[in-house]
Each structure stands twice: as C-alpha cells, then as structure tokens.
Amino acid sequence: MEVLERVAPTRIRELLAQERPFWLALAAPREEELREAGELLGLHPLAVQDSFEMGQRPKLDDYPDSALLVFYGARPATGDGGERLPRPVEVHFHLTRHAIVSIGGGELDALDEARAHIALEHVRTLEDALFHGLDAVAASFTGPLQELDDEIDEIEDVLLDDPRPDLRRQLLDRKHAVTRLRQVVEPQRDVLAGHRDMLERLPGFEDRESRNRLRDVYDRLALIDQQIETVRESLSNALDLYVSAVSNRLNEIMKVLTIVATFFLPLTFLTGFFGQNFAWMVRRIGSAAAFWGLGFGLALAIVVAMWIALTRAGYLTLHLPGRARSGGREPGRSAGS
C-alpha cells in the first residue's frame, strides 16, 4: 500500500482511478490542504471541520461514504529540557472506500514506524492498514506508563530516607499526567467496544479477518487501562508513604525535644524554687521552717488554688471509685430502695 505524506492531487486521482488503497498521512496540515484532501476523497464537510482544531474527544462518527475516528496515543517524556511528563497525542483517522487520511500524530514514533511497515510490506486492505495504525497508536501508551512506574519506585526509595516536599510535588505532577492519559484511554476503549460495527458498514471495509483484528486493539487498550490503574495505585501508595515518613520524622523530632525537656525540668524547678529572691522574703527567711513554709508552701498553695478553680469551672472532674455519676447512688440500687 502506498503512503503519501502530502496532498498530491495528480497522484491521488491516479490511485482513485485505479481503485488502489492508499494512506495519506498529514502531520500538521493547513486548512487549505485539509479542504483540498476532503474534496478529492469525498470527505464529509463536518468531518473536515472537526480536524481543523484538535481537542476532540475519542469518537467514531459515521457519514454516508466515510467515517471519522478520533484516537489518542501517548508521547513519552523527553527529559532534555522539554516536557518532563508524558502527554496524550491526538490523531484523526478519516476512513473512506479507497483511502485512510491521518491528521496529526507527528510526535508518535510508533505511528511513523507503522506507516513505514505498511509501505514496505504487502498490506493490501484498508482494514489491515487501519489495524496497524491503531495498534501502533495504542501501543504508544505502554512505554510512558512503564517509565512512570519506574520513576515512582525510585521516588519511594528516596522517601524512606528523605521525605522532601519537592518529592510530593513530583508525585502530584505524575498523578495529573496519569489522569490525563486515563481520560482518553477509557473513552476510546469504549468506542471500539460499542461502535466497531460502524466500520463494517463502510464501503471497502469488507475483510472480516482483518476487521476481527481490531479486537486485538480493544484488548490492548483494556490492558493499558489496567496498567494505568496499577500506576495510580502506586502513586496513592507513594503519597501515603510520604505522609507516613513525614509523621515518623516528626515523631523522632518530638522524641528528642521531650528528652531535652525532661533534662531541663528538674533544673527549672530548682532554679525557680531557689530563685525567689524578693526583698520581703529575704528579710523574713531566717530559719528552715520559714524557708520551707514560704518556698514550698507558697508553691503548693498556688497549685491547690489552681486545682480548685479549674475543678469549679468544669475543666477537671474527680471521679471517686465505687460511686455512680447520677445522684451519688450506689450501682444496682433504685431510688426507692
């Protein structure tokens, strides 16, 4: 099957006249090119209008003589100063009797490899070509998700020793990236599950064996959805591990502070007890009885006064053993006995 990478009207007319199927791959076409391709291949104007601006939901729209399939792949993180997280890449497949027109997907190396395979191998049917394209686009999710899973494992290893706030930010960024991927994987899986019969009604899509291979794409998307769930669970566990590590570090700090405070508690008591050097007290402390009476007795009087005040205010309640709370009656005895 021949693969064209630009709108060549003369060659397209020749292929249509010979009824030879072909693939027209347009990575980033202008509106004029899209309109020209739509006129040559008989694409529906609404389908062409949908491809003017990316951002469509995964869908399969059928028209009298064509169909539009919006499919998503995943672009891996570059790591060289560009995007550091994977993101979904939108591809539009316009399906007609004699041609497949793909819009976008220039960032998907897997789709380029699939088109090269179609051009070199003896792929004769549109169903087979569509299967190779969709399978390549769906397979592009596997690598980025595996990279995310490996990064999460590395972050977890660091969290055990050093739960830094920047690691929590990295986990949240990866969680958002996984959510974006999930938002396109599940809908396009449902598209293949519920609207696959639309392709059977298209003129030219009559190879039942090749059409059945589209079920393999559905199975791949189901596995990718499970992989996404696994990565999301790993992210949740990593965030829980961060909270636990921070809590453990806080407990260690509080333990050290408690030990330090315990050492200083008797020192504080001694300095407070013997540091009462008011002139009135100094002139009147001339014996051991006066020393203990004014020093220890005054402190004890303050504690007792505070206890009484807090008890009357309701902050402290003294429960005596063997007595019930209601009316002072003994347990098991009624009011009239």
C-alpha positions as CSV (number, residue, x, y, z in Angstrom):
1,M,0.0,0.0,0.0
2,E,1.3,3.4,-1.0
3,V,1.8,6.1,1.8
4,L,1.6,9.7,0.8
5,E,2.9,12.5,3.2
6,R,1.4,15.4,1.3
7,V,-1.6,16.3,-0.8
8,A,-0.6,15.4,-4.3
9,P,-3.8,15.8,-6.4
10,T,-2.5,14.1,-9.5
11,R,-1.2,11.1,-7.7
12,I,-4.4,10.8,-5.6
13,R,-6.6,10.9,-8.7
14,E,-4.5,8.2,-10.3
15,L,-4.8,5.9,-7.3
16,L,-8.5,6.6,-7.1
17,A,-8.9,5.8,-10.8
18,Q,-7.0,2.5,-10.3
19,E,-9.0,1.8,-7.1
20,R,-5.8,1.2,-5.3
21,P,-6.0,1.8,-1.5
22,F,-3.5,4.3,0.0
23,W,-2.7,6.1,3.2
24,L,-2.5,9.9,3.2
25,A,-0.5,11.0,6.3
26,L,-0.7,14.7,7.2
27,A,1.2,15.6,10.3
28,A,0.3,19.3,10.6
29,P,-1.7,20.3,7.5
30,R,-3.1,23.7,6.8
31,E,-6.8,24.3,6.4
32,E,-6.4,24.7,2.6
33,E,-4.7,21.3,2.5
34,L,-7.5,19.7,4.5
35,R,-10.2,21.2,2.3
36,E,-8.4,20.0,-0.8
37,A,-7.9,16.5,0.6
38,G,-11.6,16.4,1.6
39,E,-12.7,17.4,-1.9
40,L,-10.5,14.9,-3.6
41,L,-11.6,12.0,-1.3
42,G,-15.2,13.0,-0.7
43,L,-14.9,13.6,3.0
44,H,-17.9,15.0,4.7
45,P,-17.6,18.8,5.4
46,L,-18.4,18.3,9.1
47,A,-15.6,15.7,9.5
48,V,-13.2,18.0,7.8
49,Q,-14.3,20.8,10.1
50,D,-13.6,18.6,13.2
51,S,-10.0,18.2,12.1
52,F,-9.4,22.0,11.8
53,E,-8.8,22.2,15.5
54,M,-7.5,19.4,17.8
55,G,-9.0,18.7,21.1
56,Q,-11.8,16.3,20.1
57,R,-13.0,13.6,22.4
58,P,-12.3,10.0,21.3
59,K,-15.2,9.1,19.0
60,L,-16.2,7.3,15.8
61,D,-18.6,9.4,13.6
62,D,-20.0,7.7,10.6
63,Y,-21.1,9.6,7.4
64,P,-22.7,8.3,4.2
65,D,-19.4,7.4,2.5
66,S,-16.8,8.0,5.2
67,A,-16.1,7.9,8.9
68,L,-14.0,9.9,11.3
69,L,-12.2,8.1,14.1
70,V,-10.5,10.2,16.8
71,F,-7.9,8.2,18.6
72,Y,-5.1,9.0,21.1
73,G,-1.6,7.9,21.7
74,A,1.0,8.9,24.3
75,R,4.1,10.9,23.8
76,P,6.9,9.9,26.3
77,A,8.7,12.4,28.5
78,T,11.7,14.0,26.7
79,G,13.9,14.7,29.7
80,D,16.1,17.0,27.7
81,G,14.7,20.4,28.8
82,G,11.3,19.7,27.1
83,E,8.3,18.1,28.6
84,R,9.2,16.0,31.6
85,L,5.9,14.1,31.7
86,P,4.0,12.0,29.1
87,R,1.0,13.5,27.5
88,P,-1.7,12.3,25.1
89,V,-1.4,12.9,21.4
90,E,-4.5,13.2,19.2
91,V,-4.8,11.5,15.8
92,H,-7.7,11.8,13.4
93,F,-8.4,8.9,11.0
94,H,-10.7,9.7,8.1
95,L,-11.8,6.4,6.6
96,T,-13.1,6.2,3.0
97,R,-13.6,3.4,0.4
98,H,-10.1,3.7,-1.0
99,A,-8.0,5.7,1.4
100,I,-7.1,6.4,5.0
101,V,-6.3,10.0,5.9
102,S,-4.5,10.5,9.2
103,I,-4.3,14.0,10.7
104,G,-1.7,14.7,13.4
105,G,0.4,12.1,15.2
106,G,3.7,13.6,14.1
107,E,5.0,13.2,17.6
108,L,4.3,9.4,17.7
109,D,7.3,7.5,16.5
110,A,5.3,4.3,16.7
111,L,2.8,5.6,14.1
112,D,5.7,6.6,11.8
113,E,7.0,3.0,12.1
114,A,3.6,1.6,11.3
115,R,3.3,3.6,8.2
116,A,6.8,2.6,7.1
117,H,5.8,-1.0,7.7
118,I,2.6,-0.6,5.6
119,A,4.6,1.0,2.8
120,L,7.2,-1.8,2.7
121,E,5.1,-4.8,3.4
122,H,2.3,-6.2,1.2
123,V,-0.6,-4.6,3.1
124,R,-3.5,-4.6,0.6
125,T,-6.6,-3.9,2.6
126,L,-7.7,-0.7,4.4
127,E,-8.8,-2.8,7.4
128,D,-5.3,-4.3,7.8
129,A,-3.7,-0.8,7.4
130,L,-6.1,0.6,10.0
131,F,-5.3,-2.2,12.4
132,H,-1.5,-1.5,12.1
133,G,-2.1,2.2,12.7
134,L,-4.4,1.9,15.7
135,D,-2.3,-0.9,17.2
136,A,0.8,1.4,17.0
137,V,-1.0,4.3,18.5
138,A,-2.4,2.2,21.3
139,A,0.9,0.6,22.0
140,S,2.5,4.1,22.5
141,F,1.0,4.2,26.0
142,T,2.9,1.2,27.3
143,G,6.4,2.8,27.3
144,P,5.4,6.1,29.1
145,L,3.4,4.2,31.7
146,Q,6.3,1.9,32.4
147,E,8.6,4.9,32.8
148,L,6.2,6.5,35.3
149,D,6.0,3.3,37.3
150,D,9.8,3.1,37.4
151,E,10.1,6.8,38.5
152,I,7.5,6.2,41.3
153,D,9.6,3.3,42.6
154,E,12.7,5.5,42.6
155,I,10.8,8.3,44.5
156,E,9.6,5.7,47.1
157,D,13.2,4.6,47.7
158,V,14.2,8.3,48.4
159,L,11.1,8.9,50.5
160,L,12.1,6.3,53.0
161,D,15.2,8.3,53.9
162,D,14.4,11.9,52.9
163,P,10.7,12.9,52.5
164,R,11.3,16.2,50.9
165,P,8.4,18.5,49.8
166,D,9.7,18.5,46.2
167,L,9.1,14.8,46.0
168,R,5.5,15.3,46.9
169,R,5.2,17.8,44.1
170,Q,6.7,15.3,41.7
171,L,4.2,12.6,42.7
172,L,1.3,15.1,42.3
173,D,2.6,16.0,38.8
174,R,2.7,12.4,37.8
175,K,-0.7,11.8,39.2
176,H,-2.1,14.6,37.0
177,A,-0.3,13.1,34.0
178,V,-1.8,9.7,34.6
179,T,-5.2,11.2,35.0
180,R,-4.9,12.9,31.6
181,L,-3.9,9.6,30.0
182,R,-6.8,7.8,31.6
183,Q,-9.3,10.4,30.4
184,V,-8.5,9.3,26.8
185,V,-7.8,5.6,27.2
186,E,-11.2,4.6,28.7
187,P,-13.4,6.5,26.2
188,Q,-11.6,5.2,23.1
189,R,-11.7,1.6,24.5
190,D,-15.5,2.1,24.8
191,V,-15.6,3.4,21.2
192,L,-14.0,0.3,19.9
193,A,-16.3,-1.9,22.1
194,G,-19.6,-0.2,21.2
195,H,-19.2,1.2,17.7
196,R,-17.0,-1.3,15.9
197,D,-19.9,-2.3,13.8
198,M,-19.9,1.1,12.1
199,L,-16.7,0.1,10.3
200,E,-18.4,-3.0,8.9
201,R,-20.9,-0.8,7.2
202,L,-18.2,1.3,5.4
203,P,-17.7,0.6,1.7
204,G,-14.4,-1.1,1.2
205,F,-14.1,-2.5,4.8
206,E,-15.2,-6.0,3.9
207,D,-12.2,-8.1,5.0
208,R,-13.7,-9.9,8.0
209,E,-10.4,-11.4,9.1
210,S,-8.7,-8.0,9.2
211,R,-11.7,-6.5,10.9
212,N,-11.6,-9.0,13.6
213,R,-8.0,-8.0,14.3
214,L,-9.4,-4.7,15.6
215,R,-10.5,-6.7,18.6
216,D,-6.8,-7.0,19.4
217,V,-6.6,-3.2,19.7
218,Y,-9.5,-3.3,22.1
219,D,-7.7,-6.0,24.2
220,R,-4.5,-3.9,24.2
221,L,-6.5,-0.8,25.4
222,A,-8.0,-2.9,28.2
223,L,-4.6,-4.0,29.3
224,I,-3.4,-0.4,29.2
225,D,-6.3,0.7,31.3
226,Q,-5.3,-1.9,33.9
227,Q,-1.7,-0.6,33.7
228,I,-3.0,2.9,34.4
229,E,-4.9,1.6,37.4
230,T,-1.7,0.0,38.7
231,V,0.3,3.2,38.3
232,R,-2.5,5.2,40.0
233,E,-2.4,2.8,42.9
234,S,1.4,3.1,43.1
235,L,1.0,6.8,43.2
236,S,-1.5,6.7,46.0
237,N,0.8,4.3,48.0
238,A,3.7,6.7,47.4
239,L,1.7,9.7,48.7
240,D,0.7,7.7,51.7
241,L,4.3,6.7,52.3
242,Y,5.3,10.4,52.1
243,V,2.7,11.3,54.8
244,S,3.9,8.4,56.9
245,A,7.6,9.3,56.5
246,V,6.9,12.9,57.5
247,S,4.9,11.7,60.5
248,N,7.7,9.4,61.6
249,R,10.3,12.2,61.2
250,L,8.0,14.5,63.3
251,N,7.8,11.8,66.0
252,E,11.5,11.5,66.1
253,I,11.9,15.3,66.5
254,M,9.3,15.3,69.2
255,K,11.1,12.4,71.0
256,V,14.3,14.4,71.0
257,L,12.6,17.6,72.3
258,T,10.9,15.5,75.0
259,I,14.2,14.1,76.2
260,V,15.7,17.6,76.3
261,A,12.7,19.0,78.2
262,T,12.9,16.1,80.7
263,F,16.5,17.0,81.4
264,F,15.7,20.7,81.9
265,L,12.6,20.0,84.1
266,P,14.3,19.5,87.4
267,L,16.8,22.3,86.6
268,T,13.9,24.6,86.0
269,F,12.2,23.5,89.3
270,L,15.4,24.1,91.3
271,T,16.1,27.5,89.8
272,G,12.5,28.5,90.2
273,F,12.4,27.3,93.8
274,F,15.6,28.9,95.0
275,G,15.3,32.0,92.8
276,Q,12.6,33.6,94.8
277,N,14.7,36.5,96.0
278,F,12.2,39.2,96.7
279,A,13.3,41.6,99.4
280,W,10.3,40.9,101.7
281,M,11.0,37.2,101.6
282,V,14.8,37.6,102.1
283,R,14.3,39.7,105.3
284,R,11.8,37.1,106.8
285,I,13.5,33.8,105.9
286,G,15.7,33.2,108.9
287,S,15.0,29.6,109.7
288,A,14.4,26.3,107.9
289,A,10.7,26.4,108.8
290,A,10.3,29.8,107.2
291,F,12.3,28.6,104.2
292,W,10.1,25.6,103.6
293,G,6.9,27.3,104.6
294,L,7.3,30.3,102.3
295,G,9.2,28.5,99.5
296,F,7.5,25.1,99.2
297,G,4.2,26.1,101.0
298,L,3.6,29.1,98.7
299,A,4.1,27.0,95.6
300,L,1.8,24.3,97.0
301,A,-0.9,26.8,97.8
302,I,-0.8,28.1,94.2
303,V,-1.2,24.6,92.8
304,V,-4.1,23.9,95.2
305,A,-5.8,27.2,94.3
306,M,-5.5,26.5,90.6
307,W,-6.9,22.9,91.0
308,I,-9.9,24.2,92.9
309,A,-10.5,27.0,90.4
310,L,-10.3,24.6,87.4
311,T,-12.5,22.0,89.1
312,R,-15.2,24.5,89.8
313,A,-15.0,25.8,86.2
314,G,-15.6,22.2,85.0
315,Y,-12.2,21.7,83.4
316,L,-11.2,19.0,85.9
317,T,-13.6,16.3,87.3
318,L,-12.7,14.0,90.1
319,H,-14.5,10.6,89.9
320,L,-14.4,8.6,93.1
321,P,-14.3,4.9,92.8
322,G,-17.4,2.9,93.8
323,R,-19.8,5.7,93.2
324,A,-22.2,6.3,90.3
325,R,-22.3,9.6,88.5
326,S,-26.0,10.2,88.9
327,G,-27.1,11.5,92.4
328,G,-24.4,9.6,94.3
329,R,-26.5,6.4,94.4
330,E,-24.7,3.0,94.5
331,P,-24.9,0.9,91.4
332,G,-27.8,-1.6,91.3
333,R,-29.9,0.3,93.9
334,S,-33.1,2.1,92.8
335,A,-34.2,5.5,94.1
336,G,-37.0,4.0,96.2
337,S,-35.0,1.2,97.9
